[in-house]
């Protein structure tokens, strides 16, 4: 029981875990945003490219 209490009180390495969790959450948000808006941005770029090509014709 004393060993368990000692492990619970041990905070060594806790900051690293916090940073890892924060980085993971930011990465998930970035992936979600990219998949949500990525196709919209690609379609808009293609549309604008078509307009520029149309100017030369």
SVG drawing of the C-alpha trace seen along z (x, -y; Angstrom):
<svg xmlns="http://www.w3.org/2000/svg" viewBox="-16 -38 27 40">
<polyline fill="none" stroke="black" stroke-width="0.4" points="0.0,0.0 2.9,-2.3 4.3,-1.8 1.0,-2.7 0.8,-5.9 4.4,-6.8 3.5,-6.3 0.5,-8.5 2.5,-11.3 5.3,-11.0 4.9,-13.9 8.2,-13.4 7.6,-13.5 4.1,-15.0 4.9,-18.1 6.1,-16.0 2.9,-14.1 0.9,-17.3 2.8,-18.7 2.4,-15.5 -1.4,-15.5 -1.6,-19.2 0.4,-18.4 -1.9,-15.5 -5.0,-17.6 -3.6,-20.3 -2.7,-17.7 -6.2,-16.2 -7.7,-19.7 -5.4,-20.4 -6.2,-17.2 -9.9,-17.7 -9.7,-21.3 -7.7,-20.1 -10.1,-17.3 -13.1,-19.7 -11.8,-22.6 -9.2,-21.0 -11.6,-20.1 -13.3,-23.5 -9.9,-25.2 -8.8,-22.9 -12.1,-23.5 -11.7,-27.3 -8.1,-27.2 -9.2,-25.1 -12.0,-27.6 -9.7,-30.6 -7.2,-28.8 -9.9,-28.3 -10.7,-32.0 -7.0,-33.0 -6.8,-30.5 -9.9,-32.0 -8.3,-35.5 -5.7,-34.3 -8.3,-32.9"/>
</svg>
